[in-house]
């Protein structure tokens, strides 16, 4: 584990500290060109030598931190603190998924319990695409994959957020001069209103919204011998419930299923459903990729809160439990 901070550039906003070579010009109130040089605004994400060309919206974490413990001194109610173990914060990355096949493959293998560790780096650059620093990580496990809220009324772009837990990190001066020169033409392909939900035997074609959900992969830190930094091993994976919204006039089959499954107690495995969430291109036809849903049951169904004289269409919210999820990459991303 090495953690070097000897590079002579700074990463920060317009009010950040100056670089070692820039003096006070990097502080708030500096010239526009100086602010541009010291503002980290563009990122490039690389896994095992593969350079991702999708848009990286944000990155966070990936730095060592010292844990502390309290120790009582004598008979007095006095405690002293001192350092104990060291660990590395997870790295969070939020990105578009237009060309993110390697990231999706990583998520897919994790969900299938085919755990794999990857190494790579995040290059931080300024507004002028000038590379500032490389944040290397090694032997990382995927720990979370958070999918955004899908809303038929939204006009926003959709982003996937995932977390990885590295065993080692290192900061180095940028290894190249610029980043982000070859972005994919599919850059704006994934939007929050382009999706569909499918459940066997139910008409859910008019679903208005699927709330965001996160699949979590547990990891356990193991301190071995005299090593200061832990090794991480995967533990259990947790698939979340899904919260879905649909107009009441299209909710007939859902309400019938709810009555049989919950109210009448007919909830044996034969009454569970299989299905999928499809992430679509802006034409609402082309499938980018899909998440298969296995052993789906309904937990609750309710009319959403409404007020008198409310002109909005009355909606039903229903919650689903999901036994297992899997990424099917047979869409335009052409995952193996």
TIMIVEX-827402 format. One record per residue (C-alpha): residue in three letters; chain; x negated, y, z negated. Coordinates in steps of 0.02 Angstrom, whole numbers, always signed. Example, Ala and Ser with C-alpha at 12.3 -4.5 7.8 and 13.67 -1.06 7.14 Angstrom:
BEGIN
['ALA','A',[-615,-225,-390]] ['SER','A',[-684,-53,-357]] 
END
This chain:
BEGIN
['UNK','A',[+0,+0,+0]] ['UNK','A',[-75,+166,+51]] ['UNK','A',[+5,+336,+39]] ['UNK','A',[-95,+475,+116]] ['UNK','A',[-45,+657,+120]] ['UNK','A',[-203,+734,+191]] ['UNK','A',[-125,+798,+352]] ['UNK','A',[-133,+985,+381]] ['UNK','A',[+46,+1019,+432]] ['UNK','A',[+198,+1050,+323]] ['UNK','A',[+376,+986,+341]] ['UNK','A',[+515,+1099,+283]] ['UNK','A',[+649,+1224,+328]] ['UNK','A',[+625,+1405,+378]] ['UNK','A',[+587,+1447,+197]] ['UNK','A',[+463,+1305,+174]] ['UNK','A',[+282,+1324,+124]] ['UNK','A',[+152,+1368,+253]] ['UNK','A',[+42,+1238,+333]] ['UNK','A',[-139,+1227,+284]] ['UNK','A',[-187,+1313,+445]] ['UNK','A',[-39,+1432,+454]] ['UNK','A',[-61,+1525,+289]] ['UNK','A',[+84,+1626,+225]] ['UNK','A',[+160,+1640,+397]] ['UNK','A',[+261,+1482,+366]] ['UNK','A',[+355,+1559,+221]] ['UNK','A',[+527,+1639,+234]] ['UNK','A',[+518,+1798,+333]] ['UNK','A',[+385,+1735,+454]] ['UNK','A',[+397,+1754,+641]] ['UNK','A',[+514,+1647,+743]] ['UNK','A',[+370,+1551,+821]] ['UNK','A',[+296,+1515,+650]] ['UNK','A',[+463,+1453,+584]] ['UNK','A',[+480,+1340,+736]] ['UNK','A',[+309,+1264,+705]] ['UNK','A',[+348,+1220,+524]] ['UNK','A',[+529,+1161,+539]] ['UNK','A',[+557,+974,+556]] ['UNK','A',[+708,+957,+670]] ['UNK','A',[+674,+815,+794]] ['UNK','A',[+634,+635,+751]] ['UNK','A',[+574,+482,+843]] ['UNK','A',[+604,+309,+769]] ['UNK','A',[+492,+163,+816]] ['UNK','A',[+512,-20,+765]] ['UNK','A',[+371,-144,+800]] ['UNK','A',[+308,-36,+942]] ['UNK','A',[+480,-14,+1020]] ['UNK','A',[+526,+170,+1036]] ['UNK','A',[+709,+207,+1009]] ['UNK','A',[+779,+333,+1134]] ['UNK','A',[+946,+364,+1045]] ['UNK','A',[+977,+529,+958]] ['UNK','A',[+914,+530,+778]] ['UNK','A',[+1026,+644,+675]] ['UNK','A',[+938,+632,+507]] ['UNK','A',[+808,+537,+406]] ['UNK','A',[+782,+531,+218]] ['UNK','A',[+680,+440,+88]] ['UNK','A',[+537,+318,+102]] ['UNK','A',[+423,+393,-31]] ['UNK','A',[+346,+309,-185]] ['UNK','A',[+409,+357,-356]] ['UNK','A',[+350,+318,-531]] ['UNK','A',[+468,+238,-655]] ['UNK','A',[+451,+290,-837]] ['UNK','A',[+488,+204,-1001]] ['UNK','A',[+517,+272,-1177]] ['UNK','A',[+420,+204,-1324]] ['UNK','A',[+458,+240,-1506]] ['UNK','A',[+315,+306,-1611]] ['UNK','A',[+309,+253,-1794]] ['UNK','A',[+461,+260,-1906]] ['UNK','A',[+511,+433,-1848]] ['UNK','A',[+646,+462,-1720]] ['UNK','A',[+513,+512,-1595]] ['UNK','A',[+490,+438,-1423]] ['UNK','A',[+354,+463,-1296]] ['UNK','A',[+368,+433,-1110]] ['UNK','A',[+239,+357,-998]] ['UNK','A',[+230,+285,-823]] ['UNK','A',[+266,+103,-788]] ['UNK','A',[+303,+24,-620]] ['UNK','A',[+303,+107,-449]] ['UNK','A',[+431,+79,-313]] ['UNK','A',[+475,+151,-142]] ['UNK','A',[+641,+235,-107]] ['UNK','A',[+740,+161,+38]] ['UNK','A',[+732,+250,+205]] ['UNK','A',[+900,+312,+273]] ['UNK','A',[+919,+343,+459]] ['UNK','A',[+1072,+413,+547]] ['UNK','A',[+1071,+388,+734]] ['UNK','A',[+1175,+370,+891]] ['UNK','A',[+1197,+193,+954]] ['UNK','A',[+1194,+219,+1142]] ['UNK','A',[+1030,+125,+1163]] ['UNK','A',[+1005,+56,+989]] ['UNK','A',[+1000,-127,+1037]] ['UNK','A',[+851,-168,+926]] ['UNK','A',[+935,-90,+773]] ['UNK','A',[+1097,-183,+810]] ['UNK','A',[+1000,-345,+831]] ['UNK','A',[+919,-314,+662]] ['UNK','A',[+1091,-288,+584]] ['UNK','A',[+1158,-441,+673]] ['UNK','A',[+1021,-556,+609]] ['UNK','A',[+1040,-487,+432]] ['UNK','A',[+1227,-521,+433]] ['UNK','A',[+1192,-698,+492]] ['UNK','A',[+1067,-720,+349]] ['UNK','A',[+924,-734,+473]] ['UNK','A',[+824,-606,+376]] ['UNK','A',[+681,-521,+465]] ['UNK','A',[+555,-390,+413]] ['UNK','A',[+500,-252,+529]] ['UNK','A',[+368,-118,+529]] ['UNK','A',[+367,+48,+619]] ['UNK','A',[+362,+234,+596]] ['UNK','A',[+464,+394,+600]] ['UNK','A',[+383,+540,+690]] ['UNK','A',[+437,+711,+628]] ['UNK','A',[+428,+853,+755]] ['UNK','A',[+480,+1036,+763]] ['UNK','A',[+606,+1121,+878]] ['UNK','A',[+475,+1129,+1015]] ['UNK','A',[+455,+939,+1008]] ['UNK','A',[+280,+959,+939]] ['UNK','A',[+242,+806,+833]] ['UNK','A',[+194,+850,+654]] ['UNK','A',[+175,+691,+553]] ['UNK','A',[+199,+502,+568]] ['UNK','A',[+287,+417,+423]] ['UNK','A',[+236,+234,+436]] ['UNK','A',[+329,+93,+349]] ['UNK','A',[+286,-91,+335]] ['UNK','A',[+381,-255,+305]] ['UNK','A',[+552,-172,+287]] ['UNK','A',[+714,-265,+253]] ['UNK','A',[+882,-196,+309]] ['UNK','A',[+989,-156,+155]] ['UNK','A',[+1140,-59,+221]] ['UNK','A',[+1234,-27,+382]] ['UNK','A',[+1366,+111,+369]] ['UNK','A',[+1488,+132,+511]] ['UNK','A',[+1580,+299,+533]] ['UNK','A',[+1764,+337,+517]] ['UNK','A',[+1851,+301,+683]] ['UNK','A',[+1992,+425,+714]] ['UNK','A',[+2095,+437,+873]] ['UNK','A',[+2118,+624,+844]] ['UNK','A',[+1933,+661,+822]] ['UNK','A',[+1822,+742,+953]] ['UNK','A',[+1660,+715,+859]] ['UNK','A',[+1514,+605,+908]] ['UNK','A',[+1493,+446,+806]] ['UNK','A',[+1334,+396,+715]] ['UNK','A',[+1275,+239,+629]] ['UNK','A',[+1185,+259,+463]] ['UNK','A',[+1073,+120,+401]] ['UNK','A',[+951,+95,+259]] ['UNK','A',[+791,-5,+255]] ['UNK','A',[+681,-53,+108]] ['UNK','A',[+496,-51,+152]] ['UNK','A',[+358,-132,+48]] ['UNK','A',[+228,-2,+98]] ['UNK','A',[+227,+173,+173]] ['UNK','A',[+94,+292,+234]] ['UNK','A',[+94,+471,+298]] ['UNK','A',[-28,+514,+436]] ['UNK','A',[-57,+660,+555]] ['UNK','A',[+46,+638,+714]] ['UNK','A',[-35,+517,+835]] ['UNK','A',[+32,+608,+989]] ['UNK','A',[+71,+786,+1038]] ['UNK','A',[+258,+781,+1081]] ['UNK','A',[+413,+672,+1055]] ['UNK','A',[+583,+644,+1132]] ['UNK','A',[+539,+665,+1314]] ['UNK','A',[+636,+516,+1384]] ['UNK','A',[+809,+517,+1307]] ['UNK','A',[+937,+397,+1378]] ['UNK','A',[+1075,+460,+1495]] ['UNK','A',[+1197,+363,+1383]] ['UNK','A',[+1160,+487,+1243]] ['UNK','A',[+1340,+548,+1219]] ['UNK','A',[+1424,+383,+1252]] ['UNK','A',[+1490,+342,+1077]] ['UNK','A',[+1628,+454,+1005]] ['UNK','A',[+1735,+430,+851]] ['UNK','A',[+1899,+422,+948]] ['UNK','A',[+1846,+280,+1064]] ['UNK','A',[+1888,+117,+976]] ['UNK','A',[+2016,-21,+962]] ['UNK','A',[+2066,-147,+829]] ['UNK','A',[+2122,-324,+871]] ['UNK','A',[+2202,-449,+751]] ['UNK','A',[+2270,-615,+811]] ['UNK','A',[+2459,-616,+827]] ['UNK','A',[+2482,-433,+775]] ['UNK','A',[+2515,-277,+877]] ['UNK','A',[+2383,-154,+815]] ['UNK','A',[+2350,-69,+981]] ['UNK','A',[+2413,+98,+913]] ['UNK','A',[+2299,+108,+761]] ['UNK','A',[+2260,+290,+727]] ['UNK','A',[+2114,+276,+607]] ['UNK','A',[+1992,+154,+529]] ['UNK','A',[+1902,+227,+380]] ['UNK','A',[+1713,+215,+372]] ['UNK','A',[+1641,+57,+296]] ['UNK','A',[+1471,-5,+236]] ['UNK','A',[+1399,-180,+237]] ['UNK','A',[+1268,-201,+99]] ['UNK','A',[+1125,-323,+90]] ['UNK','A',[+1058,-344,-86]] ['UNK','A',[+871,-350,-117]] ['UNK','A',[+774,-396,-274]] ['UNK','A',[+608,-315,-320]] ['UNK','A',[+475,-440,-374]] ['UNK','A',[+315,-380,-456]] ['UNK','A',[+179,-507,-421]] ['UNK','A',[+16,-517,-520]] ['UNK','A',[-76,-353,-531]] ['UNK','A',[+11,-273,-382]] ['UNK','A',[+80,-100,-422]] ['UNK','A',[+212,-104,-286]] ['UNK','A',[+344,-241,-280]] ['UNK','A',[+387,-366,-147]] ['UNK','A',[+570,-369,-95]] ['UNK','A',[+674,-524,-65]] ['UNK','A',[+852,-527,+7]] ['UNK','A',[+996,-583,-104]] ['UNK','A',[+1182,-584,-65]] ['UNK','A',[+1271,-488,+72]] ['UNK','A',[+1435,-396,+39]] ['UNK','A',[+1565,-367,+174]] ['UNK','A',[+1683,-224,+129]] ['UNK','A',[+1871,-206,+139]] ['UNK','A',[+1943,-105,+284]] ['UNK','A',[+2068,+37,+265]] ['UNK','A',[+2173,+62,+421]] ['UNK','A',[+2305,+193,+466]] ['UNK','A',[+2444,+172,+593]] ['UNK','A',[+2605,+265,+635]] ['UNK','A',[+2754,+189,+546]] ['UNK','A',[+2848,+161,+710]] ['UNK','A',[+2708,+44,+768]] ['UNK','A',[+2683,-46,+602]] ['UNK','A',[+2820,-179,+617]] ['UNK','A',[+2708,-331,+635]] ['UNK','A',[+2590,-269,+499]] ['UNK','A',[+2734,-246,+376]] ['UNK','A',[+2802,-419,+417]] ['UNK','A',[+2630,-495,+383]] ['UNK','A',[+2618,-397,+221]] ['UNK','A',[+2789,-460,+164]] ['UNK','A',[+2743,-642,+197]] ['UNK','A',[+2562,-635,+139]] ['UNK','A',[+2582,-527,-17]] ['UNK','A',[+2764,-518,-66]] ['UNK','A',[+2810,-700,-30]] ['UNK','A',[+2639,-771,-74]] ['UNK','A',[+2606,-859,+92]] ['UNK','A',[+2421,-822,+87]] ['UNK','A',[+2339,-988,+122]] ['UNK','A',[+2193,-985,+246]] ['UNK','A',[+2308,-1027,+392]] ['UNK','A',[+2391,-856,+369]] ['UNK','A',[+2227,-761,+381]] ['UNK','A',[+2185,-677,+545]] ['UNK','A',[+2034,-667,+658]] ['UNK','A',[+1997,-508,+752]] ['UNK','A',[+1874,-374,+803]] ['UNK','A',[+1835,-189,+800]] ['UNK','A',[+1783,-133,+974]] ['UNK','A',[+1676,+21,+998]] ['UNK','A',[+1720,+93,+1167]] ['UNK','A',[+1646,+215,+1292]] ['UNK','A',[+1738,+381,+1320]] ['UNK','A',[+1845,+297,+1455]] ['UNK','A',[+1925,+195,+1313]] ['UNK','A',[+1901,+37,+1417]] ['UNK','A',[+1717,-7,+1424]] ['UNK','A',[+1659,-101,+1269]] ['UNK','A',[+1491,-42,+1201]] ['UNK','A',[+1488,-178,+1068]] ['UNK','A',[+1609,-256,+945]] ['UNK','A',[+1613,-315,+766]] ['UNK','A',[+1698,-483,+747]] ['UNK','A',[+1809,-503,+593]] ['UNK','A',[+1833,-675,+517]] ['UNK','A',[+1959,-734,+385]] ['UNK','A',[+2052,-569,+373]] ['UNK','A',[+2192,-549,+245]] ['UNK','A',[+2302,-402,+199]] ['UNK','A',[+2288,-333,+22]] ['UNK','A',[+2407,-185,+21]] ['UNK','A',[+2524,-85,+131]] ['UNK','A',[+2598,+84,+88]] ['UNK','A',[+2676,+238,+164]] ['UNK','A',[+2554,+382,+157]] ['UNK','A',[+2596,+534,+53]] ['UNK','A',[+2708,+658,+144]] ['UNK','A',[+2794,+819,+97]] ['UNK','A',[+2966,+889,+136]] ['UNK','A',[+2979,+981,+302]] ['UNK','A',[+2817,+898,+357]] ['UNK','A',[+2815,+887,+546]] ['UNK','A',[+2678,+756,+554]] ['UNK','A',[+2718,+578,+601]] ['UNK','A',[+2739,+466,+450]] ['UNK','A',[+2596,+342,+438]] ['UNK','A',[+2564,+175,+355]] ['UNK','A',[+2399,+135,+270]] ['UNK','A',[+2352,-47,+249]] ['UNK','A',[+2197,-124,+170]] ['UNK','A',[+2116,-283,+234]] ['UNK','A',[+1989,-398,+157]] ['UNK','A',[+1863,-477,+275]] ['UNK','A',[+1775,-641,+242]] ['UNK','A',[+1634,-611,+364]] ['UNK','A',[+1579,-489,+499]] ['UNK','A',[+1467,-518,+648]] ['UNK','A',[+1405,-406,+787]] ['UNK','A',[+1446,-465,+962]] ['UNK','A',[+1329,-379,+1083]] ['UNK','A',[+1412,-432,+1247]] ['UNK','A',[+1459,-252,+1289]] ['UNK','A',[+1361,-127,+1392]] ['UNK','A',[+1217,-130,+1267]] ['UNK','A',[+1184,-307,+1331]] ['UNK','A',[+1116,-378,+1167]] ['UNK','A',[+1044,-551,+1179]] 
END
